[in-house]
Amino acid sequence: MTGTIRTMDLFAGAGGLAQGFKQSGLGYETVFAVEIDPAAARTFKQNFGCPVYDGPIEKVPDAEYPQVDVIIGGPPCQGFSPLGRDRDDASRAEINELWQQYLKAVRLVRPKVFVIENVPEFQKSVQFARLLQLMETDEDLKAYKFGYGVLNAADYGVPQNRRRGIFVAVREVDAVPWPPKPTHGPDSPEDTPYVTLHDAIADLPAYPERTEITAEEDGRQDLHIRRTPTQKSLDRYRAIPPGGNRFDLRRNRPDLEPRCWADKPTGTTDVMGRLWWDRPSVTIRTEFYKPEKGRYLHPVHDRPITHREAARIQSFPDDFVFVGSKIEVARQIGNAVPPLLGESLARFVYDLAFASGLR
């Protein structure tokens, strides 16, 4: 098939999934997006140049949804994620039902393909069971065949172990074979090695000079920015050996161990942990610049990873421009779908729905 494959992104975030579809080179073009976070919506518009509805998806007028070939997106996951346990029941229920707004758009537009991305826990939820039921009984949805499962981004060239629940539905096909064929790791056709952290970030300066996000002369952003840790924090970093964590701090410098950790002899081994050069990163979250939140210390340098390093670990190209404060940009990076995972999904969808030239 030649020509443009019109795409719409719901719950779009900064656009990691849309970037993956775009960079596949197969003709996908995002023509409309919905994103409630103002900074993420500005980032999306900056990089894709399409109209972005920057408000609650429930308030999007039906007439604003354009005709598209593909709908992609990740309904908010806080209600399903283990990290969302602290939400009250009403808040969690409200978030959990937003996926119904995604289906409303599918019914209105009737795209050839739709792709839902979420945390793995979504596929164990009552809501997901309801989705499967609707796919078999709803007059609009039963025209689609579908496949789903949990994919690890590392299997698709991302230098990060990040598990996401993916659901792909295609209209007018006999079946959706699952899963998409991995491009990396032991299950890839040529046993291609995983992309390691060293592959992704080793060329960046050891200790950045700047503390604020700035624009370079070539139009790119300098996201390789440093924090200004206290001497106590530096001493704690220095006490963590390669691959170590907070328990090494207890062994090597018990005088520097925070009381809250000293009073908790067990717990996660990722807190105040160093990443490893020779393997993919752990999952990057929104506060990757805080080593006390997870395994976010650089493998060899005594500092947390930078915004640029986190963006590369998520597989964003260096010319992707983020809009917002340092905290807002970090949130966009940590919440994003890795573009390389998106690119593999784009190829998977293309082969199923568009390669024959039929729409």
TORNUGU-669259 format. One record per residue (C-alpha): x negated, y, z negated. Coordinates in steps of 0.001 Angstrom, whole numbers, padded with zeros to 6 digits, always signed. Each point is the difference from the previous one (the first is absolute). Layout:
<recs>
XYZ/...
</recs>
This chain:
<recs>
+000000+000000+000000/-001130+003540+000666/+001237+003256-001471/+000892+001234-003450/+001432-002170-002770/+001975+002476-002083/-000497-000549-003719/+001624+001360-003167/-001627-000176-003448/+002202-000022-003132/-001475+000498-003478/-003017+000945+002084/-002522+001138-002619/-003131+001473+001530/+000404-002217+003067/-002267-003003-000479/+002419-002377+001708/+000719+002500+002790/-003752+000532+000469/-000453-003719+000467/+002695-000132+002673/-001464+003070+001695/-003596-001209+000050/+000998-003363+001477/-000018+001763+003390/+003140-001832+001075/+002170+003037+000588/+001688+000487-003363/+000936+003629-000654/+001606+001159-003236/+002834+002413+000855/+001620+000444-003428/-000815-000680-003644/+001579+000311-003429/-002109+000643-003109/+001132+001554-003277/-003436+000929-001369/-000799+003501+001338/-003783-000446+000239/+000279-003399+001688/+002594+001413+002418/-002423+002803+000943/-002766-002539+000525/+002243-002054+002263/+000979+003013+002089/-003652+001109+000206/-001098-003330+001468/+002973-000983+002157/+001538+003322+001006/+003563-001282-000095/+003037+001232-001945/-000106-001127-003646/+003040+000167-002267/-001606+000866-003348/+002811-000838-002396/+002055-002892-001384/+000821-002542+002674/+003577-000145-001300/+000486+003559+001272/-001257-000526+003560/+002948+000740+002315/+000833-002959+002200/-000379+002194+003072/-003661+000712-000827/-001028-003610+000488/-001349-000241+003575/+000251-002996+002262/-003202-002026-000434/-001375-003401+000911/-001622-000688-003379/+000736+000967-003606/-002782-000462-002543/-000306+000933-003647/-000425-000909-003626/+002921+000714-002331/-001258+001134-003444/-001394-002900-001967/-000213+001331-003568/+003102-001896-001008/-001440-003327+001170/-003662+000542-000804/-001468-001161-003329/-001276+003583-000283/+003618+001201-000172/+001003-001921-003117/+000116+003164-002103/+002845+001516+002018/+003465-000004-001576/+002577-002367+001468/+001985+002721+001795/-003097+001486+001644/-001263-003419+001067/+003388-000964+001440/+000247+003247+001963/-003432-000543+001561/+000664-003672+000690/+003083+000820+002065/-001761+002440+002338/-000768-002850+002384/+003709+000137+000856/-000627+003441+001514/-002592-001641+002248/+002632-002503+001163/+002453+002834+000601/-002478+001486+002489/-000441-003414+001650/+003771-000329+000445/+000283+003513+001435/-002912-000272+002427/-000124-003728+000784/-003722-000076+000829/-001619-002905+001761/-002213-000551-003070/-000112+001000-003641/-002769-000563-002519/+000399+000302-003795/-003071+000240-002226/+000115-000324-003781/-001678-001517-003035/-000038-003819-000060/+002488+000001-002900/+002720+001381+002300/+000191-003365+001746/+000872-001665-003319/+002735+002490-000875/+003788-000150+000060/-000111+002822+002522/-002112-002042+002399/+002344-002964-000343/+002783+002396+000957/-002022+001151+003024/-000412-003593+001187/+003717-000544-000408/+000788+003124+002012/-002357-001101+002766/+002198-003069+000466/+003454+001568-000471/-000044+003720+000851/+001388+000699+003483/-002869+002384+000854/-002839-001859-001698/+000689-003569+001050/-001155+000864+003532/-003556+000021-001375/-002340-002921-000621/-002458+000590-002802/-003105-001175-001791/-001465+001052-003309/-002629-000696-002606/-002829+001469-002021/-003069+001092+001973/-003442+000887-001337/-001403+003071+001760/-003507-001508-000156/+001146-002669+002476/+000597+002786+002545/-003314+001839-000181/+000653+002248-003002/-002914+000136-002490/+002424-000564-002860/+001977-002805-001588/+003487+001492+000110/+003068-002237+000084/+003166+001420+001576/+003395-001481+000711/+000794+000349+003713/+003326-000638+001748/+000192+000125+003812/+003282-000203+001927/+000318-000092+003798/+003159+000125+002089/+000604-002312+002961/-002753-002539-000646/+000228-003685-000889/-002191+000191-003106/-002569+002075-001876/-002967-002305-000701/-001706+000690-003293/-002543+001153-001054/-001832+002319+002398/-003297-001682+000819/-002770+001254-002319/-002901+001798+001643/-002445-000534-002883/-000741-002594-002645/+000028-003806-000023/+003369-000226+001770/-000989+002260+002910/-000515-001694+003394/-003759+000574+000037/-000533-000022-003767/-000921+003699+000145/-001404+001144-003356/+001972+002391-002156/-000941+003663+000242/-001910+000780-003186/-000197+003130-002083/-003588+000428+001217/+001224-000053+003603/+002513+002731-000782/-001807+002563-002162/-003739-000684-000228/-000876+002818+002426/+001490+002726-002223/-002243+002180-002219/-000757-001440-003414/+001041+003063-001975/+002310+002550+001688/-000687+003696-000530/+003498+001437+000345/+002832-000260-002509/+002814+001252+002247/+001453-001245+003300/-001298+002189+002819/+000126+000135+003792/-003109-000827+001991/-001097+001837+003158/+001195-002886+002189/+003502+000288-001468/-000322-003029-002246/+000485+000152-003738/-002729-000422-002567/+001766-002447-002300/-003274-001286-001423/+000348+002096-003148/-001296-000521-003500/+001483+000332-003434/-001755+001730-002893/-000173-002690-002686/-001113+000673-003546/-003315-001352-001248/+001898-002641-001962/+001750-001154+003171/-003330-000168+001862/-001496-002065-002810/+002961-002359+000199/-000410-000390+003758/-003697-000777-000453/+000820-002761-002462/+002015-001932+002607/-002148-002449+002052/+000820-001114+003558/+003397-001692-000046/+000434+000877-003670/+002911+001521-001896/+001069+001409-003367/-001131-003129-001838/-003558+000708+001149/+000367+003450-001530/+000885-001709-003276/-003088-002200+000228/-002446+002613+001263/+001181+003183-001701/+002554-000781-002714/-000485+003525-001319/+001608+001327+003194/+003027-002301+000054/+003293+001882-000420/+001942-000965-003113/+003008-001117+002050/-002197-002565+001785/-001763-001093-003182/+003386-000739-001563/+000981-002107+003027/-002498-002868+000329/+001779-001507+003025/+001571+001494+003107/-000723+000838+003609/-003564-000518+001177/+000273+002730+002652/+000073+003013-002317/-003287+001938+000219/-001144-002577+002534/-002538+000224+002803/+000936-000999+003501/-002113-002512+001921/-001932+000811+003185/+000346-003414+001593/+003771-000454-000021/+003181+001973+000707/+001067+002472-002662/+002703-000629-002545/+003334+001729+000691/-000358+003774+000153/+002697+001818-001953/+000872+003659-000455/-002470+000769-002822/-003077-001648+001500/-002105+002940-001206/+000505-001081-003632/-002146-003039-000909/+001988-000395-003209/+002961-000985+002222/-001639-002867+001877/-003027-001382+001854/-000909+003270+001677/-003681+000516-000808/-002323+000074+002994/-001966-003263+000377/-003376+001632-000729/+000452+003711-000717/+001129+001271-003383/+003266+001575+001094/+003522-000927+001074/+000743-000375+003686/+000847+003184+001879/+003082+000936+001982/-001878-000715+003252/-001121-003403-001241/+003552-000838-001082/+001364+001109+003384/-002518-002230+001785/+000824-002909-002304/+003601+000536+001104/-001355-000008+003615/+001015+003583+000847/-002175+001455+002779/-002146+002959-001062/+001887+002356+002341/+003325-000582-001766/+000862+003251-001829/+001625-000030-003433/+001924+003040-001251/+000343+000956-003662/-001911+000263-003249/-002587-002573-001061/+002597-001799-002108/+002587+000101+002799/-002494-001320+002542/-001079-002782-002358/+003639-000989-000451/+000500-000096+003770/-003096-002150+000485/+000886-002437-002773/+003632-000407+001084/-000728-000488+003699/+000277-003085+002138/-003525-000675+001317/-000004+001075+003667/-001866-003125+001121/+002740-002175-001504/+002481+002213+001838/-001938-000457+003233/+000195-003781-000284/+003738+000251-000609/+000296+002284+003043/-001710-002608+002185/+002130-002778-001476/+003188+001954+000728/-001164+000963+003488/-000651-003593+001005/+003435-001054-001244/+002139+002853+001283/-001722+002061+002666/-002785-001897+001788/+002451-001473+002523/+001168+003474+001017/+003508-000581-001350/+001712+002242-002538/
</recs>
